[in-house]
Amino acid sequence: MEQFVFFGGKGGVGKTTVSSAYAHRCATAGEETLLVSTDPAHSTADVFDQEFDDDPTPVEGYDSLSVMEIDPDEAVDEHLMEIKRTMGDQVSPSIVNEIDRQIELAHRTPGAHEAALFDRFIEVMRGADAYDRVVFDTSPTGGTLRLLSLPEYLGGWIDRLLGKREESVKLFERAALGDREPRRSRVGDPIIARLRERKEKFEFAGETLRERASFYLVMNPDQLSLRETRRAVDALREQDLAVSGLVMNRLTPEPEPEEDGRGARYLRDRVGTERERVREARETLDPPVVATIETRVREVKDDLLAAVADELDIEADLAVD
């Protein structure tokens, strides 16, 4: 099993429950485990009855489990301030205010949230040497797919920017007068350095996601979830990211054979429909169904978390690699 394990899916399917159960399984198997929530609707605090923030926090009652919740709004603000600091050092004071205004506008545009979150995401992966396993409880599918597609899209965009910037520096050097060497040539161009740094980040992320990560999609036994999962599998494949397995969550428990009331008949009909959805998932989707998890009557935590973890047919021991 790879070091980085992602659980995704559309909103409300139970990603936090499944990712928390898997993190529990890894930690109790002796793996030093970090559970990272990138979903704006953080609910890991409810699972473990403990508050978390942007820094890894040990979970009470565990020897080797930590949790961190990345705040998307805070990530965007930090991303904004970092860009302002970098640009402030590289441009003349006369245009700093205009750059600040343009950056503020840019951070309200579509994609700004994903770009900022992705920077934080890379920081987590780069700083993960202390952990055997890093489990990501991701945002709903659309946001996750945009996030995971960034290395390819932004990498190409930065290549184009680098080419244009390098050409402009060459033109600047040719325009220098006499024997005086242009200052940019002498000390290096800071914008080119910044672009190369960003390019290296995205190359690291792309390589890590392809070679050191596993992806699992959580779904419910209904047609909407099936369609969403099928689209997600295809979209991830387009990014050269294969889905390792599907987790079918929130199945209805079947009533006892002797029960024959109105409620029991309803439950049997519902169970029949859900079994058909499970069969369809197994037959029409390429990734295997690695778990079928029944709905519990109360919140999944404590002993129920361990029970759900036991139902996940996903390896938790690095020694099996």
C-alpha positions in Angstrom: 0.0 0.0 0.0 1.2 3.5 -0.9 2.1 6.1 1.7 -0.7 8.5 0.6 -4.2 7.2 0.5 -7.1 9.4 -0.7 -10.8 8.9 -0.1 -13.1 11.0 -2.3 -16.7 11.0 -3.5 -19.7 13.3 -3.8 -20.8 15.2 -0.8 -22.7 13.3 1.9 -21.6 9.8 1.1 -19.6 9.2 4.2 -16.0 10.0 3.2 -15.1 11.2 6.7 -16.4 8.0 8.3 -14.5 5.8 5.9 -11.3 7.7 5.9 -11.4 7.9 9.7 -12.0 4.2 10.0 -9.1 3.4 7.7 -6.8 5.8 9.6 -7.9 4.0 12.8 -7.1 0.6 11.2 -3.6 1.8 10.1 -2.8 3.3 13.5 -3.9 0.2 15.4 -1.8 -1.9 13.0 1.2 0.0 14.3 1.5 2.5 11.4 2.4 6.1 12.3 -0.7 7.7 10.7 -1.8 11.2 9.8 -5.4 11.9 8.8 -5.8 15.1 6.8 -9.2 16.7 6.2 -9.4 18.9 3.2 -13.2 19.0 3.1 -14.6 22.4 4.1 -17.3 20.6 6.1 -14.8 19.1 8.7 -16.4 16.4 10.8 -13.3 14.5 12.0 -13.8 16.4 15.3 -17.2 14.7 15.7 -15.7 11.2 14.9 -12.9 11.5 17.5 -14.7 13.9 20.0 -11.7 16.2 19.8 -11.0 19.6 18.2 -8.3 19.8 15.5 -6.7 22.6 13.5 -4.1 23.2 10.7 -1.3 21.5 12.6 -1.1 17.7 13.2 -2.6 16.9 16.6 -2.3 13.6 18.4 -5.6 11.9 18.8 -6.4 11.0 22.5 -6.5 7.3 23.1 -4.1 6.4 20.2 -0.4 5.9 20.2 0.2 6.6 16.5 -2.6 8.7 15.1 -2.7 12.4 14.4 -5.3 14.6 12.7 -5.1 17.9 10.9 -7.9 19.9 9.4 -6.9 22.3 6.6 -9.0 25.4 6.6 -9.6 26.4 2.9 -10.2 30.0 3.7 -7.1 30.3 5.8 -5.1 28.5 3.0 -6.4 31.1 0.5 -5.4 34.0 2.8 -1.9 32.6 3.4 -1.5 32.0 -0.4 -2.5 35.6 -1.0 -0.1 37.1 1.5 2.8 34.9 0.2 2.2 36.2 -3.4 2.0 39.8 -2.1 5.3 39.4 -0.2 7.0 37.9 -3.2 5.8 40.5 -5.7 6.5 43.3 -3.3 10.2 42.3 -3.3 10.4 42.2 -7.1 8.6 45.3 -8.4 8.9 49.0 -8.0 7.0 50.6 -5.1 5.0 52.6 -7.6 3.0 49.6 -8.8 2.7 47.7 -5.5 -0.9 49.0 -4.8 -2.1 48.0 -8.3 -0.6 44.5 -8.0 -2.3 44.1 -4.6 -5.6 45.1 -6.2 -5.1 42.6 -9.1 -4.2 39.8 -6.7 -7.3 40.5 -4.6 -9.4 40.2 -7.7 -7.7 37.0 -8.8 -8.4 35.3 -5.5 -12.1 35.8 -6.1 -12.0 34.0 -9.4 -12.8 30.3 -10.0 -9.8 28.0 -9.3 -8.2 30.3 -6.7 -9.4 28.1 -3.9 -8.0 25.0 -5.5 -4.6 26.7 -6.2 -4.2 27.9 -2.6 -5.3 24.5 -1.2 -3.0 22.7 -3.5 0.0 24.6 -2.1 -0.9 23.5 1.4 -1.5 20.0 0.1 2.1 19.9 -1.3 3.5 21.1 2.0 1.8 18.1 3.8 3.1 15.6 1.3 6.6 17.1 1.5 6.6 17.1 5.2 5.2 13.5 5.6 8.5 11.7 6.4 7.5 11.2 10.0 4.4 9.2 8.9 4.1 5.7 7.5 0.6 6.5 6.1 -1.1 9.8 5.3 -4.9 9.5 4.8 -6.7 12.3 3.0 -10.4 12.9 3.6 -11.0 15.1 0.5 -13.6 17.6 -0.5 -16.6 16.5 -2.7 -15.6 15.0 -6.0 -15.7 18.1 -8.2 -13.3 20.0 -6.0 -11.0 17.0 -5.5 -10.8 16.4 -9.3 -9.9 20.0 -9.9 -7.3 19.8 -7.2 -5.7 16.6 -8.5 -5.6 18.0 -12.1 -3.5 21.0 -11.1 0.0 19.5 -11.6 -0.7 18.9 -15.3 -2.6 22.1 -16.1 -0.5 24.5 -14.1 2.7 22.8 -15.0 2.1 23.5 -18.7 1.0 27.1 -17.9 4.2 27.7 -16.0 6.3 26.3 -18.9 4.7 28.9 -21.1 5.3 31.7 -18.6 8.9 30.7 -18.2 9.5 30.8 -22.0 8.0 34.2 -22.2 9.9 35.5 -19.3 13.2 34.1 -20.5 12.7 35.7 -23.9 12.0 39.0 -22.3 15.2 38.9 -20.3 17.2 38.0 -23.4 15.7 41.1 -25.1 16.5 43.2 -22.1 20.1 42.0 -22.2 20.5 42.8 -25.9 19.2 46.3 -25.2 22.0 47.0 -22.6 24.4 49.7 -23.6 28.2 49.6 -23.7 30.1 47.1 -21.6 27.7 47.3 -18.6 26.2 44.0 -17.8 22.5 44.2 -17.0 21.6 43.9 -13.4 19.1 41.1 -14.0 21.8 39.0 -15.8 24.3 39.6 -13.0 22.1 38.7 -10.0 19.6 36.4 -11.7 16.0 37.1 -12.5 13.7 36.6 -9.5 10.6 36.0 -11.5 12.3 33.2 -13.4 13.5 31.7 -10.1 10.0 31.9 -8.7 8.5 30.2 -11.8 11.0 27.4 -11.7 10.3 26.9 -8.0 6.6 26.6 -8.8 7.3 24.2 -11.7 9.4 22.0 -9.4 6.5 21.9 -6.9 4.0 20.7 -9.4 6.4 18.1 -10.8 6.9 16.8 -7.3 3.1 16.7 -6.8 2.4 15.0 -10.1 5.0 12.3 -9.5 3.9 11.7 -5.9 0.2 11.3 -6.9 1.0 8.9 -9.7 3.7 6.8 -8.0 3.1 7.0 -4.2 -0.7 7.4 -3.8 -3.8 5.3 -3.9 -7.3 6.6 -4.6 -10.6 5.2 -3.3 -14.0 6.5 -4.0 -16.8 6.3 -1.5 -20.4 5.9 -2.8 -23.9 5.1 -1.8 -26.2 2.5 -3.4 -28.2 4.8 -5.6 -28.2 5.9 -9.2 -27.0 9.4 -8.6 -23.9 8.2 -6.7 -23.2 5.5 -9.4 -23.2 8.2 -12.1 -21.0 10.5 -10.1 -18.6 7.7 -9.3 -18.4 6.7 -12.9 -17.5 10.2 -14.0 -14.9 10.5 -11.2 -13.2 7.2 -12.3 -13.0 8.5 -15.9 -11.8 11.9 -14.8 -9.0 10.5 -12.6 -8.0 8.1 -15.4 -7.6 11.1 -17.7 -5.1 12.4 -15.2 -3.2 9.1 -15.2 -4.5 8.4 -11.7 -6.1 5.0 -11.2 -8.8 4.3 -8.7 -7.8 1.4 -6.5 -11.2 0.6 -5.1 -14.8 1.6 -4.4 -16.4 1.7 -0.9 -20.2 1.2 -1.0 -21.4 2.9 2.2 -24.8 3.2 4.0 -26.4 0.0 2.9 -29.7 -0.8 4.6 -29.6 -3.8 7.1 -31.9 -6.6 6.1 -34.7 -7.5 8.5 -34.8 -10.9 10.1 -36.7 -13.6 8.1 -39.5 -13.9 10.6 -40.3 -10.2 10.4 -43.2 -9.4 8.1 -44.7 -6.1 9.1 -45.0 -3.0 6.9 -41.6 -1.8 8.0 -39.9 -5.1 7.3 -41.5 -5.3 3.8 -40.2 -1.8 3.0 -36.7 -2.7 4.2 -36.6 -5.8 2.1 -37.6 -3.9 -1.0 -35.0 -1.3 -0.2 -32.3 -3.9 0.4 -33.2 -5.5 -3.0 -32.8 -2.2 -4.8 -29.5 -1.5 -3.1 -28.2 -5.0 -3.9 -29.0 -4.3 -7.5 -26.9 -1.0 -7.3 -24.0 -3.0 -5.7 -24.2 -5.6 -8.5 -24.2 -2.8 -11.1 -21.2 -1.2 -9.5 -19.3 -4.5 -9.5 -20.2 -5.2 -13.1 -19.9 -1.8 -14.8 -17.2 0.0 -12.9 -13.5 -1.1 -13.4 -12.3 -0.6 -9.8 -13.3 -3.4 -7.4 -15.8 -2.9 -4.6 -13.5 -3.3 -1.6 -16.2 -2.8 1.1 -19.9 -2.8 1.6 -20.8 -1.0 4.8 -24.2 -1.1 6.5 -25.8 2.0 8.0 -25.4 2.2 11.8 -28.1 3.4 14.1 -25.8 6.0 15.8 -22.8 8.1 14.9 -19.8 6.1 13.9 -17.1 6.5 16.6 -15.4 4.5 19.3 -16.3 0.8 18.9 -18.3 1.4 15.8 -15.3 3.0 14.1 -13.3 -0.2 14.8 -16.2 -2.2 13.4 -16.3 -0.2 10.1 -12.5 -0.4 9.9 -12.8 -4.2 10.0 -15.1 -4.1 7.0 -12.6 -2.3 4.8 -10.7 -4.7 2.5 -7.8 -2.3 2.2 -4.4 -3.2 3.3 -3.1 -1.2 6.3 0.4 -2.7 6.7 3.3 -1.3 4.8 5.2 -4.6 5.3 3.0 -6.2 2.6 4.3 -3.9 -0.2 
